[in-house]
Amino acid sequence: MATTRSYKNADEALQRAFRAAGGLNRIADAVRRKPGTVCGWSRVPPEHVLTVEAVSGVPRHVLRPDIYPAPPGEEAA
């Protein structure tokens, strides 16, 4: 069951990833960090973008548009 909780510090893309993955704990398990650490993220750290993308299905250019530009014809949000 996906969480509907809002994480105050998390940007919209990270909140979307939490929901899509089925919760913060699934992301935490995938990146091998404690849930409390992941809960403190304001956005996905660069070293975890590809893992979060794989677990959540949220594209890397949505998670971190500052690092991964959107493919031609797609917008970051």
Secondary structure as UniProt FT lines:
FT   TURN            8..9
FT   HELIX           12..21
FT   HELIX           24..31
FT   HELIX           35..39
FT   HELIX           46..48
FT   HELIX           49..56
FT   HELIX           60..63
FT   TURN            65..67
FT   TURN            72..73
//
